[in-house]
C-alpha cells in the first residue's frame, strides 16, 4: 500500500476514535433512559448506533466526551436517573418541558462539571436535599422553575455554589425567607428569580450584598414590610419585580437605581406619591405601580424617562391633571394604563403625540369634555378604554375614532349621558374592531345601521341605554359576533328570524387572540382575550313580544340566554334542550304559559336557571338538573307545583276536588232542605188560612 494511503487510513481511524463516546458515558445515558417510564422513542433511536456522540440530543467535544444533553420538550416521563452525574465532562444538561417527577438528584447539583442545569417545567417534587460537602461547584446557571418543589433552601447546598450566576426557582412552593447566602458566596451572582412561591417575611437587607445583581424577581409571594434601604444600593440592578406581595411604605430612594429598566411593584400596599426623582431613571422602560394605595399628582419629571414603553398606574388614588406630564417626550410609549384613579380635567393633547401607543386606558376617572381630533394620529392604537368618565358628544367621538384604523377594542360606556345614538353614514372606519362597548349611557335612538359595517365584530355591548325599535334584520351579517348584550333598553317587536341565524351562536369558532390590556368586567373578573367572553344572547329588560321561536334551539354554541322581563307569551320551547352548552337560562318576568319541559334536565352545565313570575303550570321536574335550583327560580307561578315550592301536586288536586265536592253536597242539602221547608210552609199556610180567613 502506498505511504499516502496508509496515512489516510490512520488519519480516518484517529477521527473515528475522536468522535466516539466512552463506554461509561454510553452506559450512563442508557441507564437514564431505562429508568424512564416513557422515553419518546429514545431507546430505539439510540440503539441504531453504538456511538453515543451521534445520538439524538447528545453533543460531544472533539476529545470524545459528552458535553451536552439536550432533551427538552420530549414528553419524557419518570425519574431523573442519578447516572447522569457520572458524565464527568458534561457541561450543559437540559431536561426542561417534560413530565419528569420525583426528587432532583443532588449528584447533578454537586457535579464536578455541570455548569448549566435546566429541569424547569416538569413535576419534580419534594425538598431540595442538603449536600454533604460545601466544596466549590462549577454550577453557574440553575433553572428549577415550574415544578412542585417545597421547603426551604438548604444553606450547605448554596455555600458551595461559588460560581453561581443565575438561579430561577419560580413557580414552586418554596417557603421561608428569601435566601441571601449566594450574595456572600457567589461574587458574580446576577439573577435571582423566586416568583410564585410561598416565601414570607420581609425582604432581607442581605440582598444588598449581591453587588452584581441585575435582576431580582420575587413577585407573587407573601413578602411584607418595607423596601430595605440596602436594596437601593444595587447599582447594577436592571429589573426589580416584586408584584403581588404585601409590601408597604414608599418608593424610598429609587433614584439610586440608575440602571433600572423594569420597576414592578404592583399589587402591594405602597403609599405616598411618585417622587420627582423618578426622572433620574433615564433607562426605565417599564413602570408598574398598579393596585397600590399611592396618591398625589404625577410628577412632571416622569417625562424625563424618555425610554418608557409601559406605564401602569391603575387602581390607585392618583389625582390632578395629566397635563403635568409632557407625554410627547415619550416616543416609545406603547401602553398607558390609568384605570380607576381620580385624574380630572381633559385628556392632554400630548398623549396624541405618542405615535407608537397601542393601548390607552383612562377609564374610571373624572375626565370630561370632548375627544380631540388629534387622537386620530394614534395609527398604532389597538386598545382604547375611556369608560366611566364624563365625556360628551358621542357622534363626534365616533367620527374621530373611526380614523384609528388598527382599533380592535373600543370601550366608551358610562359616558355621553342622555345623548342620541348616531345613526348616519358619517360613522365610518372600525374595519378591525372586535369589541365594542357603548353601554350604560342612556342613549336614545335605534340600533344604528353603521354597526352592520363592523364586519369583524365579536362582542357588542349596548345594554343600559334607551334604544327603541326592533332588532334589525342585518344583525346576522355580523358573521363573527358571538356575545350580544342589548338588555335594559326599550326595544320592541318579536325576536327576528335573522337572530336565529347568527353563525357564531350556532357554532363557536372564536380564535384565541389576546387583548393589548385585560378587559375588566368587575373588580375581580378580567378577560385577557375575546374568547373569554361567554357566547351570550341577552335581550333582557326590554319590550319584546310574541313567542320564543322554536328555532332558538339552533343556537347550540350559547352559554348564556337571557330573555327576562319582556312580554313573551306561549310556552317554553322544547328545543331549548338542544343548547347543551347552556350555563345560564333566564326566562323570568314574562307571560309564559304551559309546563316546564322535562327535557331541560338534559342541560347538564346549567348553573343559573330562572322562570319565576310567569304563568307556568303543572309539576316542576324534580329528577335531574332542574331539581337542583331553589324555589326563587320558580316563584310567581301560582299554578306550578312540586316539592321545591312545598306545593304538592297530588294533594293539591285532592284538596281542590274535595272542596268542590263539599260545596256540591252543601248545595244539594240546601235545595232539599229548602224544598221541604217550602212544602211544609205552604201546607201550614193553607191550614191557617182555612181557619182564620
MILOFI-181158 format. One record per residue (C-alpha): residue number from 1; residue in three letters; x, y, z. Coordinates in steps of 0.1 Angstrom, whole numbers, plus 5000, padded with zeros to 4 digits. Layout:
# residues N
NUM/ALA/X/Y/Z
...
# end
This chain:
# residues 693
1/UNK/5000/5000/5000
2/UNK/5014/5035/4991
3/UNK/5025/5055/5021
4/UNK/4999/5082/5014
5/UNK/4970/5057/5015
6/UNK/4983/5042/5048
7/UNK/4985/5077/5062
8/UNK/4949/5084/5052
9/UNK/4936/5052/5068
10/UNK/4954/5061/5100
11/UNK/4940/5096/5100
12/UNK/4904/5084/5095
13/UNK/4909/5059/5123
14/UNK/4920/5087/5146
15/UNK/4890/5108/5136
16/UNK/4867/5079/5143
17/UNK/4882/5074/5177
18/UNK/4878/5111/5184
19/UNK/4841/5111/5177
20/UNK/4830/5081/5197
21/UNK/4820/5084/5234
22/UNK/4833/5061/5262
23/UNK/4816/5030/5274
24/UNK/4810/5046/5307
25/UNK/4792/5076/5291
26/UNK/4772/5053/5269
27/UNK/4762/5032/5299
28/UNK/4752/5063/5319
29/UNK/4729/5075/5292
30/UNK/4713/5041/5286
31/UNK/4707/5039/5324
32/UNK/4690/5073/5323
33/UNK/4666/5061/5295
34/UNK/4660/5028/5312
35/UNK/4646/5045/5343
36/UNK/4621/5064/5323
37/UNK/4585/5052/5320
38/UNK/4581/5069/5287
39/UNK/4612/5078/5266
40/UNK/4596/5092/5234
41/UNK/4614/5065/5213
42/UNK/4649/5073/5226
43/UNK/4657/5037/5233
44/UNK/4651/5026/5197
45/UNK/4666/5058/5183
46/UNK/4698/5054/5203
47/UNK/4700/5017/5196
48/UNK/4707/5022/5159
49/UNK/4743/5034/5165
50/UNK/4770/5023/5190
51/UNK/4785/5058/5191
52/UNK/4765/5079/5216
53/UNK/4781/5111/5202
54/UNK/4757/5105/5172
55/UNK/4727/5100/5194
56/UNK/4698/5124/5192
57/UNK/4701/5152/5218
58/UNK/4737/5144/5226
59/UNK/4767/5166/5218
60/UNK/4803/5156/5223
61/UNK/4836/5176/5223
62/UNK/4865/5169/5200
63/UNK/4881/5146/5225
64/UNK/4852/5120/5226
65/UNK/4834/5132/5258
66/UNK/4797/5141/5262
67/UNK/4794/5178/5269
68/UNK/4757/5185/5262
69/UNK/4725/5166/5268
70/UNK/4695/5184/5253
71/UNK/4662/5165/5257
72/UNK/4638/5194/5263
73/UNK/4601/5191/5252
74/UNK/4602/5153/5245
75/UNK/4573/5142/5267
76/UNK/4597/5122/5289
77/UNK/4582/5106/5319
78/UNK/4597/5091/5350
79/UNK/4625/5098/5374
80/UNK/4657/5115/5366
81/UNK/4685/5089/5370
82/UNK/4715/5099/5391
83/UNK/4736/5081/5365
84/UNK/4737/5114/5345
85/UNK/4761/5126/5373
86/UNK/4786/5101/5360
87/UNK/4791/5121/5328
88/UNK/4822/5137/5342
89/UNK/4827/5161/5313
90/UNK/4790/5171/5310
91/UNK/4787/5209/5308
92/UNK/4751/5215/5300
93/UNK/4720/5194/5309
94/UNK/4686/5205/5296
95/UNK/4656/5183/5305
96/UNK/4630/5211/5306
97/UNK/4594/5209/5295
98/UNK/4588/5172/5301
99/UNK/4568/5152/5326
100/UNK/4596/5141/5349
101/UNK/4588/5136/5386
102/UNK/4604/5126/5419
103/UNK/4634/5143/5435
104/UNK/4661/5162/5418
105/UNK/4693/5140/5421
106/UNK/4718/5160/5440
107/UNK/4745/5143/5420
108/UNK/4736/5167/5393
109/UNK/4737/5198/5415
110/UNK/4770/5187/5430
111/UNK/4785/5176/5397
112/UNK/4821/5185/5392
113/UNK/4815/5195/5356
114/UNK/4779/5207/5350
115/UNK/4777/5245/5345
116/UNK/4742/5248/5333
117/UNK/4713/5227/5347
118/UNK/4678/5232/5334
119/UNK/4649/5210/5347
120/UNK/4622/5236/5345
121/UNK/4586/5228/5336
122/UNK/4584/5193/5350
123/UNK/4567/5177/5380
124/UNK/4597/5173/5403
125/UNK/4588/5175/5439
126/UNK/4600/5173/5475
127/UNK/4626/5194/5493
128/UNK/4660/5202/5479
129/UNK/4684/5179/5498
130/UNK/4714/5190/5517
131/UNK/4748/5184/5501
132/UNK/4773/5165/5522
133/UNK/4800/5189/5513
134/UNK/4802/5227/5508
135/UNK/4832/5223/5484
136/UNK/4831/5247/5454
137/UNK/4810/5236/5425
138/UNK/4811/5248/5388
139/UNK/4774/5253/5385
140/UNK/4766/5287/5371
141/UNK/4730/5285/5359
142/UNK/4703/5265/5377
143/UNK/4667/5266/5364
144/UNK/4643/5246/5386
145/UNK/4613/5268/5379
146/UNK/4577/5255/5373
147/UNK/4579/5223/5393
148/UNK/4565/5211/5426
149/UNK/4594/5217/5450
150/UNK/4587/5225/5486
151/UNK/4605/5235/5518
152/UNK/4633/5260/5522
153/UNK/4667/5264/5506
154/UNK/4694/5244/5525
155/UNK/4723/5266/5534
156/UNK/4750/5240/5528
157/UNK/4738/5234/5493
158/UNK/4744/5270/5483
159/UNK/4776/5275/5502
160/UNK/4795/5256/5476
161/UNK/4779/5274/5446
162/UNK/4807/5300/5444
163/UNK/4803/5302/5406
164/UNK/4766/5307/5406
165/UNK/4754/5335/5382
166/UNK/4717/5328/5378
167/UNK/4691/5309/5399
168/UNK/4655/5305/5387
169/UNK/4632/5288/5413
170/UNK/4600/5305/5403
171/UNK/4566/5288/5403
172/UNK/4571/5262/5431
173/UNK/4561/5260/5467
174/UNK/4593/5271/5485
175/UNK/4588/5285/5519
176/UNK/4607/5306/5545
177/UNK/4627/5337/5539
178/UNK/4644/5347/5506
179/UNK/4679/5331/5506
180/UNK/4708/5356/5507
181/UNK/4738/5332/5511
182/UNK/4746/5334/5474
183/UNK/4751/5371/5479
184/UNK/4781/5363/5501
185/UNK/4795/5332/5485
186/UNK/4790/5339/5448
187/UNK/4806/5372/5438
188/UNK/4793/5371/5402
189/UNK/4757/5363/5412
190/UNK/4735/5384/5389
191/UNK/4700/5368/5385
192/UNK/4676/5357/5413
193/UNK/4640/5347/5403
194/UNK/4618/5334/5430
195/UNK/4583/5345/5419
196/UNK/4551/5324/5426
197/UNK/4563/5306/5457
198/UNK/4554/5309/5494
199/UNK/4583/5329/5507
200/UNK/4573/5351/5536
201/UNK/4588/5377/5560
202/UNK/4604/5409/5550
203/UNK/4629/5414/5521
204/UNK/4662/5407/5537
205/UNK/4687/5436/5538
206/UNK/4714/5409/5530
207/UNK/4703/5412/5493
208/UNK/4723/5444/5494
209/UNK/4754/5422/5494
210/UNK/4745/5409/5459
211/UNK/4766/5437/5445
212/UNK/4764/5423/5409
213/UNK/4727/5416/5409
214/UNK/4710/5427/5377
215/UNK/4676/5410/5380
216/UNK/4655/5404/5412
217/UNK/4621/5388/5408
218/UNK/4602/5377/5438
219/UNK/4566/5386/5429
220/UNK/4535/5366/5440
221/UNK/4548/5355/5474
222/UNK/4538/5366/5509
223/UNK/4565/5392/5515
224/UNK/4557/5420/5538
225/UNK/4573/5451/5554
226/UNK/4590/5480/5536
227/UNK/4617/5480/5509
228/UNK/4650/5479/5527
229/UNK/4674/5508/5520
230/UNK/4701/5482/5511
231/UNK/4680/5472/5481
232/UNK/4686/5506/5465
233/UNK/4724/5501/5467
234/UNK/4723/5475/5439
235/UNK/4737/5499/5413
236/UNK/4737/5473/5385
237/UNK/4701/5463/5390
238/UNK/4681/5464/5358
239/UNK/4650/5445/5367
240/UNK/4632/5448/5401
241/UNK/4600/5429/5402
242/UNK/4581/5423/5435
243/UNK/4544/5424/5425
244/UNK/4516/5409/5444
245/UNK/4530/5408/5479
246/UNK/4521/5428/5510
247/UNK/4548/5454/5508
248/UNK/4542/5488/5524
249/UNK/4558/5522/5526
250/UNK/4570/5544/5498
251/UNK/4593/5542/5469
252/UNK/4622/5554/5490
253/UNK/4655/5560/5473
254/UNK/4645/5545/5440
255/UNK/4665/5573/5422
256/UNK/4697/5555/5431
257/UNK/4689/5526/5408
258/UNK/4700/5544/5377
259/UNK/4703/5513/5356
260/UNK/4668/5502/5362
261/UNK/4648/5492/5331
262/UNK/4619/5475/5348
263/UNK/4603/5485/5381
264/UNK/4573/5464/5390
265/UNK/4558/5468/5425
266/UNK/4522/5464/5415
267/UNK/4496/5446/5437
268/UNK/4511/5457/5471
269/UNK/4501/5483/5497
270/UNK/4525/5510/5488
271/UNK/4515/5546/5497
272/UNK/4527/5581/5491
273/UNK/4534/5597/5457
274/UNK/4558/5591/5429
275/UNK/4589/5611/5438
276/UNK/4602/5638/5415
277/UNK/4635/5618/5414
278/UNK/4618/5592/5392
279/UNK/4630/5614/5364
280/UNK/4666/5603/5371
281/UNK/4659/5568/5359
282/UNK/4668/5575/5323
283/UNK/4669/5539/5313
284/UNK/4635/5530/5327
285/UNK/4613/5511/5302
286/UNK/4585/5496/5323
287/UNK/4569/5513/5353
288/UNK/4543/5491/5371
289/UNK/4529/5506/5403
290/UNK/4493/5494/5398
291/UNK/4469/5483/5425
292/UNK/4485/5501/5454
293/UNK/4474/5530/5476
294/UNK/4495/5556/5461
295/UNK/4483/5592/5457
296/UNK/4491/5627/5446
297/UNK/4498/5641/5412
298/UNK/4521/5626/5386
299/UNK/4554/5644/5387
300/UNK/4564/5664/5356
301/UNK/4598/5647/5357
302/UNK/4582/5615/5346
303/UNK/4585/5628/5311
304/UNK/4623/5627/5316
305/UNK/4621/5589/5314
306/UNK/4623/5590/5277
307/UNK/4627/5553/5272
308/UNK/4594/5544/5288
309/UNK/4574/5517/5270
310/UNK/4548/5508/5296
311/UNK/4532/5530/5323
312/UNK/4508/5510/5345
313/UNK/4493/5530/5374
314/UNK/4458/5516/5375
315/UNK/4438/5512/5407
316/UNK/4455/5538/5429
317/UNK/4444/5572/5442
318/UNK/4464/5594/5419
319/UNK/4447/5628/5412
320/UNK/4452/5661/5394
321/UNK/4455/5668/5358
322/UNK/4476/5647/5334
323/UNK/4488/5679/5317
324/UNK/4516/5679/5343
325/UNK/4534/5653/5322
326/UNK/4546/5660/5287
327/UNK/4539/5627/5270
328/UNK/4553/5639/5238
329/UNK/4588/5633/5253
330/UNK/4579/5595/5255
331/UNK/4582/5585/5218
332/UNK/4585/5548/5227
333/UNK/4554/5546/5249
334/UNK/4531/5517/5239
335/UNK/4509/5512/5269
336/UNK/4494/5538/5292
337/UNK/4470/5524/5319
338/UNK/4455/5548/5344
339/UNK/4423/5528/5352
340/UNK/4404/5537/5384
341/UNK/4422/5568/5397
342/UNK/4410/5603/5404
343/UNK/4425/5621/5374
344/UNK/4405/5651/5362
345/UNK/4404/5677/5335
346/UNK/4406/5670/5298
347/UNK/4427/5643/5282
348/UNK/4460/5661/5274
349/UNK/4469/5667/5238
350/UNK/4505/5655/5244
351/UNK/4492/5619/5246
352/UNK/4482/5620/5210
353/UNK/4518/5626/5200
354/UNK/4528/5591/5213
355/UNK/4527/5576/5178
356/UNK/4537/5541/5190
357/UNK/4509/5539/5215
358/UNK/4490/5506/5211
359/UNK/4469/5505/5244
360/UNK/4454/5535/5262
361/UNK/4431/5531/5292
362/UNK/4419/5562/5310
363/UNK/4386/5547/5323
364/UNK/4370/5552/5357
365/UNK/4385/5587/5363
366/UNK/4370/5622/5362
367/UNK/4379/5633/5327
368/UNK/4354/5655/5309
369/UNK/4349/5673/5276
370/UNK/4351/5661/5240
371/UNK/4377/5639/5223
372/UNK/4403/5658/5203
373/UNK/4406/5651/5166
374/UNK/4443/5645/5173
375/UNK/4436/5611/5187
376/UNK/4433/5601/5151
377/UNK/4471/5604/5150
378/UNK/4475/5572/5170
379/UNK/4476/5550/5140
380/UNK/4490/5520/5160
381/UNK/4463/5522/5187
382/UNK/4446/5488/5191
383/UNK/4430/5491/5226
384/UNK/4411/5522/5238
385/UNK/4391/5523/5270
386/UNK/4376/5557/5281
387/UNK/4346/5542/5300
388/UNK/4331/5557/5331
389/UNK/4342/5593/5328
390/UNK/4321/5624/5318
391/UNK/4329/5627/5281
392/UNK/4304/5643/5258
393/UNK/4295/5643/5221
394/UNK/4294/5607/5211
395/UNK/4288/5615/5175
396/UNK/4320/5635/5173
397/UNK/4339/5609/5193
398/UNK/4329/5580/5169
399/UNK/4336/5601/5138
400/UNK/4371/5608/5151
401/UNK/4379/5573/5164
402/UNK/4369/5558/5130
403/UNK/4403/5571/5117
404/UNK/4422/5548/5142
405/UNK/4424/5521/5116
406/UNK/4440/5495/5138
407/UNK/4415/5497/5167
408/UNK/4403/5463/5178
409/UNK/4388/5471/5212
410/UNK/4368/5502/5220
411/UNK/4352/5507/5254
412/UNK/4334/5540/5259
413/UNK/4304/5531/5281
414/UNK/4293/5552/5310
415/UNK/4298/5585/5291
416/UNK/4277/5607/5268
417/UNK/4247/5606/5292
418/UNK/4213/5612/5276
419/UNK/4227/5619/5242
420/UNK/4214/5603/5210
421/UNK/4229/5572/5193
422/UNK/4243/5584/5160
423/UNK/4226/5567/5131
424/UNK/4240/5581/5099
425/UNK/4267/5574/5073
426/UNK/4292/5598/5090
427/UNK/4303/5570/5112
428/UNK/4328/5550/5092
429/UNK/4360/5530/5097
430/UNK/4364/5504/5125
431/UNK/4372/5477/5100
432/UNK/4393/5458/5125
433/UNK/4370/5464/5156
434/UNK/4363/5432/5175
435/UNK/4349/5445/5208
436/UNK/4326/5475/5211
437/UNK/4311/5487/5244
438/UNK/4287/5517/5244
439/UNK/4268/5506/5275
440/UNK/4251/5525/5303
441/UNK/4249/5558/5285
442/UNK/4211/5562/5284
443/UNK/4214/5569/5247
444/UNK/4182/5573/5227
445/UNK/4175/5562/5192
446/UNK/4177/5529/5175
447/UNK/4203/5502/5169
448/UNK/4223/5520/5143
449/UNK/4229/5508/5108
450/UNK/4266/5517/5108
451/UNK/4271/5487/5131
452/UNK/4265/5465/5102
453/UNK/4298/5477/5087
454/UNK/4318/5463/5116
455/UNK/4325/5430/5098
456/UNK/4350/5417/5124
457/UNK/4328/5425/5154
458/UNK/4328/5397/5180
459/UNK/4315/5414/5212
460/UNK/4287/5440/5213
461/UNK/4276/5457/5245
462/UNK/4247/5482/5241
463/UNK/4230/5474/5274
464/UNK/4218/5502/5297
465/UNK/4205/5527/5271
466/UNK/4171/5538/5260
467/UNK/4172/5524/5225
468/UNK/4139/5517/5208
469/UNK/4126/5499/5177
470/UNK/4132/5463/5167
471/UNK/4163/5443/5163
472/UNK/4174/5449/5127
473/UNK/4175/5420/5102
474/UNK/4211/5428/5092
475/UNK/4223/5415/5126
476/UNK/4231/5381/5110
477/UNK/4255/5397/5086
478/UNK/4280/5401/5115
479/UNK/4295/5367/5110
480/UNK/4319/5368/5139
481/UNK/4295/5382/5166
482/UNK/4291/5358/5195
483/UNK/4285/5380/5226
484/UNK/4254/5402/5223
485/UNK/4241/5422/5252
486/UNK/4213/5447/5243
487/UNK/4195/5443/5276
488/UNK/4179/5471/5296
489/UNK/4167/5492/5267
490/UNK/4132/5498/5253
491/UNK/4134/5476/5222
492/UNK/4102/5462/5208
493/UNK/4089/5436/5183
494/UNK/4094/5399/5180
495/UNK/4127/5380/5181
496/UNK/4137/5382/5144
497/UNK/4144/5351/5124
498/UNK/4178/5367/5115
499/UNK/4189/5365/5151
500/UNK/4183/5327/5150
501/UNK/4207/5325/5121
502/UNK/4238/5340/5137
503/UNK/4268/5318/5126
504/UNK/4288/5322/5158
505/UNK/4258/5315/5181
506/UNK/4254/5282/5162
507/UNK/4290/5271/5162
508/UNK/4316/5290/5182
509/UNK/4349/5291/5165
510/UNK/4364/5322/5181
511/UNK/4402/5325/5176
512/UNK/4422/5330/5208
513/UNK/4436/5365/5201
514/UNK/4449/5384/5232
515/UNK/4438/5419/5242
516/UNK/4465/5445/5245
517/UNK/4452/5450/5281
518/UNK/4429/5429/5302
519/UNK/4393/5439/5300
520/UNK/4377/5443/5334
521/UNK/4341/5432/5338
522/UNK/4342/5436/5376
523/UNK/4368/5442/5403
524/UNK/4377/5405/5404
525/UNK/4370/5394/5368
526/UNK/4392/5403/5339
527/UNK/4394/5389/5304
528/UNK/4426/5385/5285
529/UNK/4411/5377/5251
530/UNK/4377/5380/5234
531/UNK/4371/5343/5237
532/UNK/4370/5348/5275
533/UNK/4336/5364/5269
534/UNK/4309/5337/5270
535/UNK/4288/5331/5240
536/UNK/4258/5351/5250
537/UNK/4224/5364/5238
538/UNK/4210/5389/5264
539/UNK/4177/5405/5254
540/UNK/4165/5410/5290
541/UNK/4146/5440/5303
542/UNK/4130/5452/5270
543/UNK/4095/5452/5255
544/UNK/4098/5422/5232
545/UNK/4066/5403/5224
546/UNK/4054/5371/5208
547/UNK/4065/5336/5214
548/UNK/4101/5324/5219
549/UNK/4108/5309/5184
550/UNK/4114/5272/5182
551/UNK/4145/5280/5160
552/UNK/4163/5292/5192
553/UNK/4173/5256/5196
554/UNK/4197/5261/5166
555/UNK/4220/5284/5187
556/UNK/4239/5254/5201
557/UNK/4270/5275/5210
558/UNK/4252/5296/5235
559/UNK/4264/5296/5271
560/UNK/4240/5322/5283
561/UNK/4205/5330/5272
562/UNK/4187/5359/5290
563/UNK/4151/5369/5279
564/UNK/4139/5381/5313
565/UNK/4115/5410/5319
566/UNK/4099/5412/5285
567/UNK/4063/5404/5272
568/UNK/4069/5369/5257
569/UNK/4039/5346/5256
570/UNK/4033/5310/5248
571/UNK/4053/5280/5261
572/UNK/4089/5274/5268
573/UNK/4102/5258/5235
574/UNK/4113/5222/5239
575/UNK/4141/5230/5215
576/UNK/4160/5249/5242
577/UNK/4170/5215/5255
578/UNK/4193/5213/5224
579/UNK/4215/5240/5238
580/UNK/4238/5216/5256
581/UNK/4265/5242/5264
582/UNK/4240/5265/5282
583/UNK/4251/5276/5317
584/UNK/4226/5305/5322
585/UNK/4189/5305/5313
586/UNK/4167/5333/5325
587/UNK/4131/5335/5312
588/UNK/4117/5352/5343
589/UNK/4092/5381/5343
590/UNK/4073/5373/5311
591/UNK/4038/5358/5303
592/UNK/4049/5323/5295
593/UNK/4024/5295/5299
594/UNK/4023/5257/5299
595/UNK/4046/5233/5316
596/UNK/4083/5233/5321
597/UNK/4097/5209/5295
598/UNK/4113/5179/5313
599/UNK/4139/5178/5285
600/UNK/4156/5209/5301
601/UNK/4171/5184/5326
602/UNK/4195/5175/5298
603/UNK/4212/5209/5302
604/UNK/4239/5194/5324
605/UNK/4260/5226/5325
606/UNK/4232/5248/5337
607/UNK/4242/5266/5368
608/UNK/4217/5295/5368
609/UNK/4180/5290/5359
610/UNK/4150/5313/5364
611/UNK/4115/5310/5352
612/UNK/4099/5330/5380
613/UNK/4070/5354/5376
614/UNK/4053/5338/5346
615/UNK/4020/5319/5342
616/UNK/4035/5284/5340
617/UNK/4016/5254/5354
618/UNK/4020/5218/5362
619/UNK/4047/5199/5381
620/UNK/4083/5211/5383
621/UNK/4107/5184/5370
622/UNK/4124/5172/5402
623/UNK/4147/5145/5388
624/UNK/4178/5159/5371
625/UNK/4193/5194/5367
626/UNK/4162/5214/5374
627/UNK/4158/5197/5408
628/UNK/4190/5215/5420
629/UNK/4176/5250/5418
630/UNK/4160/5269/5447
631/UNK/4123/5280/5450
632/UNK/4132/5315/5439
633/UNK/4138/5301/5404
634/UNK/4101/5292/5402
635/UNK/4083/5317/5424
636/UNK/4055/5338/5410
637/UNK/4038/5310/5390
638/UNK/4007/5302/5410
639/UNK/3999/5270/5391
640/UNK/4033/5255/5394
641/UNK/4036/5227/5419
642/UNK/4063/5204/5433
643/UNK/4085/5198/5464
644/UNK/4106/5229/5456
645/UNK/4076/5251/5462
646/UNK/4062/5230/5490
647/UNK/4031/5227/5469
648/UNK/4025/5190/5463
649/UNK/4008/5184/5430
650/UNK/3987/5154/5440
651/UNK/3974/5166/5474
652/UNK/3966/5200/5459
653/UNK/3944/5184/5434
654/UNK/3928/5162/5460
655/UNK/3921/5192/5483
656/UNK/3907/5211/5453
657/UNK/3884/5182/5444
658/UNK/3873/5176/5480
659/UNK/3864/5213/5484
660/UNK/3844/5212/5452
661/UNK/3825/5180/5463
662/UNK/3818/5195/5497
663/UNK/3803/5226/5481
664/UNK/3781/5205/5458
665/UNK/3768/5184/5488
666/UNK/3761/5216/5506
667/UNK/3741/5229/5476
668/UNK/3721/5196/5474
669/UNK/3713/5197/5511
670/UNK/3703/5233/5508
671/UNK/3679/5225/5479
672/UNK/3664/5196/5497
673/UNK/3660/5214/5529
674/UNK/3646/5245/5512
675/UNK/3622/5223/5492
676/UNK/3610/5205/5524
677/UNK/3607/5237/5543
678/UNK/3588/5254/5514
679/UNK/3564/5224/5511
680/UNK/3556/5224/5548
681/UNK/3553/5261/5548
682/UNK/3527/5261/5520
683/UNK/3507/5233/5537
684/UNK/3508/5252/5570
685/UNK/3496/5284/5553
686/UNK/3467/5266/5538
687/UNK/3456/5253/5572
688/UNK/3459/5287/5589
689/UNK/3441/5305/5561
690/UNK/3413/5280/5562
691/UNK/3409/5286/5599
692/UNK/3414/5325/5602
693/UNK/3405/5340/5569
# end
